[in-house]
Amino acid sequence: MSIYTFTLPDIGEGIAEAEIVAWHVKVGDQVEEDDRIADMMTDKATVEMEAPVSGKIVAVAGEEGDIIAIGSMLVQIEHEGAEGEPDAEEVEAKPVPIDTKDDGVPSIEPVDNEEEIIEQESPAPASESDVKAPVSAPSAKVLASPAVRKRARDLGVDLSLVKAQGDHIRHSDLDAYLNYGSGQGYRPAGTSRTREDETIKVIGMRRKIAQNMAESKRHIPHFSYVDEIDMTALEDMRADLNANRGDRPKLTMLPLMIVAICRALPEYPMLNATYDDEAGIVTRRGAVHLGMATQTDQGLMVPVIRDAQDKNVWQLADEIGRLSAAARDGRAKPEELTGSTLTLTSLGPLGGIATTPVIQRPQVAIIGPNKIVERPVIIDGEIEARKLMNLSISCDHRVVDGYDAASYVQVLKHLLETPVLLFAD
């Protein structure tokens, strides 16, 4: 017997350390090659680590939430290898991006042993105590590693019913199927109405969100401005566009608002900017790379619409749908989650009366439309029912003056209340 030291491999360009967000093994466990051992989170991705050899876990690097350096020991495995075999650093490790944690962003391509990804007959149907698969016409063969196939057999899951994100089924695909794809969803924890106190360690994506928000509030002197906008004409235009959209995507209010935001920015370039407070440099951005705050099961993510100023409403609708789905499914790429110059955050029908959103550093502004409500308004002495919405903007007072923020919102208000201007050259 010998001890195999598996060190944390380089799991992304420029990454010096990673956080342990989940252990799938403990000291004393027996593992097979390719079994999941841990999930590691970097600034760019959550990566699934797999056992490089079969054997017994004799040591682990730390607890969930601990941060370890690239090249340091992750686990030690007692196995039947020959004495003097290569160290873990000399053996090609196999980190695998996963889709169920953090921002779900694969930042590297998986390295696989192709000989281990083989075709296999589907396993026998599950018993009643196992996960029940939806009725479907399964295909005869699937591609999966031995560890995934063994786990599926133990669970009684037909792998032909599991959707793969890549060229073969991974543990993360199986997790997604068990959580969502089996048709059962999550089961309630119990029937009691009294909940016990629970202590939860803040790790992974929630820790990143906490750190980022704390940094933003610590460094940025926020101020917010809110104005009321009559959205009646814009809502009527949206209804007409949707009635004649053909096979194009149905328009929500967001694509039209993004067009207005981009049209108003050239007069107020200080809002589409980033501030390096350490260097004391403000960079006014020429292109509008619009961050779009999106709620996911793992927390708030901000995919980025690149060059939003060059897209029409239909292209924006396509991009909003694509990026939102990618963020929620954990398929968004690193470049789709970085580089925004301005952020739009909307709570949709939950929008409330007003919001005071937190700026995403190093940006200097964030815009928050609120819920559209129908209310009576006096126009030329007559009472009319109008569709009204409050629009909020938060700005970095070191870069943006209150007068400029209010003036920008007034231009935005004029465009939204006179929607024909959105399509005028």
C-alpha positions in Angstrom: 0.0 0.0 0.0 1.1 3.6 -0.6 -0.2 7.1 0.1 -1.2 9.1 -2.9 -1.3 12.9 -2.2 -3.7 14.6 -4.5 -2.9 18.3 -4.7 -5.3 21.0 -5.9 -4.5 21.4 -9.6 -4.5 24.7 -11.6 -8.2 25.0 -12.3 -8.3 28.3 -14.1 -6.0 31.0 -15.6 -4.6 33.3 -12.9 -6.2 31.4 -10.1 -4.1 31.1 -7.0 -6.5 29.6 -4.5 -10.0 28.1 -4.3 -12.6 27.6 -1.6 -13.9 24.2 -0.5 -17.7 24.5 -0.9 -18.6 20.9 -0.5 -17.0 17.6 0.5 -18.3 14.4 -0.9 -16.0 12.2 1.1 -14.6 12.0 4.7 -11.6 10.3 6.3 -12.1 6.6 6.2 -14.3 6.5 3.1 -13.4 4.1 0.3 -13.4 5.8 -3.2 -13.1 4.6 -6.7 -11.3 6.4 -9.4 -13.4 9.2 -10.8 -15.6 9.4 -7.7 -16.5 12.9 -6.7 -14.4 14.0 -3.7 -15.0 17.8 -3.5 -16.4 20.9 -5.1 -14.0 23.8 -5.3 -15.0 27.4 -6.0 -12.8 30.1 -7.6 -13.8 33.6 -8.7 -14.8 32.2 -12.0 -16.3 28.8 -11.5 -17.3 26.0 -9.2 -15.3 22.9 -10.2 -15.9 19.3 -9.3 -12.8 17.4 -8.2 -12.7 13.6 -8.9 -10.5 11.0 -7.3 -7.4 10.2 -9.4 -7.0 6.8 -7.9 -9.1 4.2 -6.0 -8.4 3.7 -2.3 -9.2 4.9 1.2 -9.3 8.6 2.2 -6.8 9.1 5.0 -6.6 12.9 5.1 -8.5 16.0 3.8 -7.4 19.6 3.5 -10.0 21.3 5.7 -13.6 22.0 6.2 -16.2 23.5 3.9 -15.6 27.2 3.6 -11.8 26.9 4.0 -9.6 28.4 1.2 -6.6 26.4 0.0 -3.8 27.4 -2.4 -3.3 25.8 -5.8 -0.7 23.0 -5.5 -1.4 22.3 -1.8 -2.8 19.0 -0.6 -6.5 18.4 -1.1 -6.8 14.8 0.0 -4.5 11.8 0.7 -5.6 8.4 -0.5 -4.2 5.1 0.6 -4.2 2.8 -2.4 -2.6 -0.2 -4.0 -0.1 1.7 -6.1 3.5 0.9 -6.5 6.1 2.5 -4.3 7.7 5.5 -5.8 5.0 6.3 -8.3 4.6 9.9 -9.5 3.3 12.6 -7.2 -0.1 14.1 -7.8 1.6 17.1 -9.4 3.0 14.8 -12.1 -0.3 13.1 -12.8 -2.9 14.9 -15.0 -5.8 15.8 -12.7 -9.3 15.9 -13.9 -11.3 18.9 -12.6 -14.8 19.1 -14.0 -17.0 22.2 -14.2 -20.3 21.7 -12.5 -23.6 23.5 -12.9 -25.3 23.5 -9.5 -23.3 26.0 -7.4 -21.8 29.5 -7.3 -22.4 31.3 -10.5 -22.4 27.9 -12.3 -19.8 29.2 -14.7 -17.4 26.7 -16.3 -14.1 28.4 -16.8 -12.2 25.5 -18.1 -12.7 22.5 -20.4 -12.9 19.1 -18.6 -9.9 16.7 -19.2 -11.3 13.2 -19.6 -9.9 9.8 -20.0 -11.7 8.8 -23.2 -11.2 5.1 -22.4 -13.4 5.5 -19.3 -16.2 7.2 -21.1 -17.9 4.2 -22.6 -21.3 3.3 -24.0 -23.5 1.4 -21.6 -26.9 -0.3 -21.7 -29.5 1.5 -19.6 -30.0 0.0 -16.1 -33.1 -1.8 -14.9 -36.1 0.4 -13.9 -36.0 1.8 -10.4 -38.0 0.2 -7.5 -40.8 2.2 -5.9 -38.4 3.4 -3.1 -36.0 4.8 -5.6 -36.2 8.0 -7.7 -39.0 7.6 -10.2 -38.2 8.6 -13.8 -40.8 10.3 -15.9 -42.4 8.3 -18.7 -40.2 8.6 -21.8 -38.8 6.6 -24.6 -35.2 5.9 -23.5 -32.5 5.5 -25.9 -30.5 2.2 -25.9 -27.1 3.5 -25.0 -25.6 6.4 -23.0 -22.1 7.8 -22.4 -20.9 8.1 -18.8 -17.8 7.4 -16.7 -17.7 4.3 -14.5 -18.3 6.3 -11.3 -21.4 8.0 -12.7 -22.7 4.7 -14.0 -22.3 3.0 -10.6 -24.0 5.9 -8.8 -26.9 5.8 -11.3 -27.2 2.0 -10.7 -27.2 2.5 -7.0 -30.0 5.1 -7.3 -31.9 3.1 -9.9 -31.8 6.0 -12.4 -32.1 5.3 -16.1 -29.2 7.3 -17.5 -30.8 7.5 -20.9 -33.3 9.9 -19.3 -30.6 12.2 -17.9 -29.7 15.2 -20.0 -26.0 15.8 -20.5 -24.5 19.3 -20.7 -21.5 18.0 -22.6 -20.6 15.0 -24.6 -21.3 12.6 -21.8 -23.2 12.4 -18.5 -21.4 13.8 -15.4 -22.2 13.8 -11.7 -23.6 17.3 -12.0 -26.0 16.2 -14.8 -27.2 13.4 -12.5 -27.6 15.9 -9.6 -29.7 18.2 -11.8 -31.9 15.2 -12.9 -32.4 14.1 -9.3 -33.3 17.6 -8.1 -35.5 18.8 -11.0 -35.8 16.3 -13.8 -37.3 13.3 -12.0 -40.7 15.1 -11.8 -40.7 14.9 -8.0 -38.9 18.2 -7.1 -37.8 18.7 -3.6 -39.6 17.0 -0.8 -40.8 18.9 2.3 -38.5 18.6 5.3 -41.4 17.8 7.6 -45.0 18.5 8.5 -44.3 20.4 11.7 -45.1 24.1 11.7 -42.3 24.9 14.2 -38.9 25.2 12.7 -35.7 24.6 14.6 -33.0 27.2 14.7 -30.4 26.4 12.1 -26.9 27.7 11.7 -25.6 27.9 8.2 -22.0 28.6 7.3 -21.8 31.3 4.6 -19.7 29.8 1.8 -19.6 29.6 -1.9 -21.6 32.0 -4.0 -23.4 33.4 -1.0 -20.1 34.4 0.5 -19.0 36.0 -2.8 -22.2 38.0 -2.9 -21.7 39.1 0.7 -18.1 40.1 0.1 -19.0 42.0 -3.1 -21.9 43.9 -1.5 -19.9 44.8 1.6 -17.1 46.1 -0.6 -19.5 48.2 -2.6 -21.2 49.7 0.4 -17.8 50.2 2.2 -16.2 52.0 -0.7 -19.0 53.7 -2.6 -21.0 56.7 -1.2 -24.4 55.8 -2.7 -27.2 58.2 -3.4 -30.5 57.2 -5.0 -33.0 59.2 -7.0 -36.6 58.0 -7.9 -39.0 59.5 -10.4 -42.5 58.5 -11.7 -42.9 57.6 -15.4 -46.1 57.2 -17.3 -45.7 53.9 -19.2 -49.1 53.9 -20.8 -48.0 54.7 -24.4 -45.0 52.3 -24.1 -47.2 49.5 -22.9 -49.6 50.1 -25.8 -46.6 50.0 -28.3 -45.4 46.8 -26.7 -48.8 45.2 -27.1 -48.8 46.2 -30.8 -45.3 44.9 -31.4 -46.2 41.6 -29.8 -49.3 41.2 -31.8 -47.2 41.5 -35.0 -44.0 39.8 -33.9 -44.4 36.7 -36.1 -41.9 34.0 -34.9 -39.8 36.5 -32.9 -39.7 36.3 -29.1 -42.4 38.0 -27.1 -41.3 41.4 -25.8 -41.3 42.2 -22.1 -40.7 45.8 -21.0 -37.0 45.2 -20.5 -35.8 45.3 -24.1 -37.6 48.6 -24.7 -36.2 50.0 -21.5 -32.7 49.0 -22.5 -33.0 50.8 -25.8 -34.1 53.9 -23.9 -31.2 53.6 -21.4 -28.6 53.3 -24.2 -30.1 56.2 -26.2 -29.9 58.5 -23.2 -26.4 57.7 -22.2 -24.3 59.6 -24.8 -25.3 62.9 -23.1 -24.3 61.5 -19.7 -21.1 59.4 -20.2 -20.3 59.7 -16.5 -23.0 57.1 -15.8 -21.6 54.4 -18.1 -18.2 54.3 -16.4 -16.0 52.4 -14.0 -14.0 53.9 -11.1 -10.6 52.6 -10.0 -10.6 54.2 -6.6 -7.1 53.0 -5.8 -5.6 54.5 -8.9 -8.0 57.5 -8.8 -9.1 56.9 -12.4 -12.5 57.1 -13.9 -12.9 55.3 -17.3 -15.9 56.5 -19.3 -16.9 53.5 -21.4 -17.8 53.9 -25.1 -19.8 50.7 -25.4 -22.7 49.8 -23.1 -22.1 46.3 -21.7 -25.3 46.1 -19.7 -25.4 43.9 -16.6 -28.8 42.3 -16.1 -29.4 41.2 -12.5 -30.9 37.7 -12.5 -32.2 35.7 -9.6 -31.2 32.1 -9.5 -31.5 29.2 -7.1 -27.9 29.9 -6.0 -28.4 33.7 -5.6 -28.2 36.8 -7.6 -26.1 36.6 -10.8 -25.4 39.4 -13.4 -25.0 38.2 -16.9 -23.9 40.9 -19.4 -25.5 42.0 -22.7 -22.5 43.0 -24.8 -22.7 46.1 -26.9 -26.4 46.7 -26.0 -26.3 50.0 -27.8 -26.0 48.2 -31.1 -29.0 45.8 -30.7 -32.6 46.3 -31.6 -35.5 45.3 -29.3 -35.8 41.8 -30.8 -32.1 41.1 -30.5 -32.2 42.3 -27.0 -35.2 40.1 -26.2 -33.3 37.1 -27.6 -30.2 37.9 -25.6 -32.1 38.5 -22.4 -33.8 35.1 -22.7 -30.6 33.3 -23.6 -28.5 34.8 -20.8 -31.2 34.5 -18.1 -31.7 30.8 -19.0 -27.9 30.2 -19.0 -27.5 31.9 -15.6 -30.4 29.9 -14.0 -29.2 26.6 -15.5 -25.6 27.2 -14.5 -24.4 27.3 -18.2 -23.2 30.9 -18.3 -19.6 31.4 -19.4 -17.1 33.5 -17.5 -17.1 36.2 -20.2 -20.9 36.4 -20.0 -20.7 37.3 -16.3 -17.9 39.9 -16.3 -17.1 43.3 -17.8 -20.4 45.1 -17.4 -20.3 48.9 -17.4 -23.8 49.6 -16.1 -26.4 47.4 -14.4 -30.2 47.1 -14.8 -32.0 45.3 -11.9 -35.7 44.6 -11.9 -37.9 42.7 -9.5 -40.6 42.3 -12.2 -44.1 42.0 -10.7 -42.6 42.2 -7.2 -41.2 45.6 -8.0 -42.7 47.6 -5.1 -42.9 51.4 -4.9 -39.2 52.1 -5.0 -35.8 50.4 -4.7 -32.4 51.7 -3.7 -30.2 49.1 -5.4 -26.5 48.6 -4.5 -24.0 49.5 -7.2 -21.8 46.7 -8.5 -18.3 47.9 -8.0 -16.4 49.2 -10.0 -19.4 50.5 -11.8 -20.8 53.9 -10.8 -24.5 53.5 -11.4 -27.4 50.9 -11.3 -30.9 51.4 -12.6 -34.0 49.8 -11.1 -37.4 49.9 -12.7 -40.3 49.1 -10.3 -43.7 47.6 -10.7 -46.1 49.1 -13.3 -49.5 49.9 -11.6 -52.7 51.5 -13.0 -53.7 54.6 -11.1 -56.0 57.6 -11.7 -54.2 60.7 -13.0 -55.6 64.2 -13.6 -54.8 65.3 -17.2 -56.2 68.6 -18.4 -58.7 68.6 -15.6 -60.0 65.1 -16.4 -59.3 61.9 -14.4 -57.7 59.2 -16.5 -56.5 55.7 -15.7 -52.8 55.6 -16.5 -50.0 52.9 -16.2 -47.4 54.4 -13.9 -44.0 53.1 -12.8 -41.3 54.5 -10.4 -37.8 54.3 -11.8 -34.9 54.3 -9.3 -31.2 55.0 -9.9 -28.4 54.6 -7.5 -25.1 56.4 -8.2 -21.6 56.7 -6.9 -21.5 60.3 -5.5 -17.7 60.5 -6.0 -18.2 60.3 -9.8 -21.9 61.3 -10.4 -23.5 64.5 -9.2 -27.1 64.4 -8.1 -28.1 66.9 -10.8 -26.6 64.8 -13.5 -28.4 61.7 -12.3 -31.7 63.5 -12.1 -31.2 65.0 -15.5 -30.4 61.6 -17.0 -33.6 60.2 -15.6 -35.6 63.1 -17.0 -34.2 62.2 -20.5 -35.0 58.6 -19.9 -38.5 59.5 -18.8 -39.1 61.6 -22.0 -38.0 58.6 -24.1 -40.2 56.1 -22.3 -43.2 58.4 -22.3 -42.7 59.2 -26.0 -41.8 55.7 -27.3 -41.7 56.6 -31.0 -38.4 58.3 -30.2 -36.9 54.9 -29.4 -37.1 54.0 -33.1 -36.3 57.4 -34.5 -32.9 58.1 -36.0 
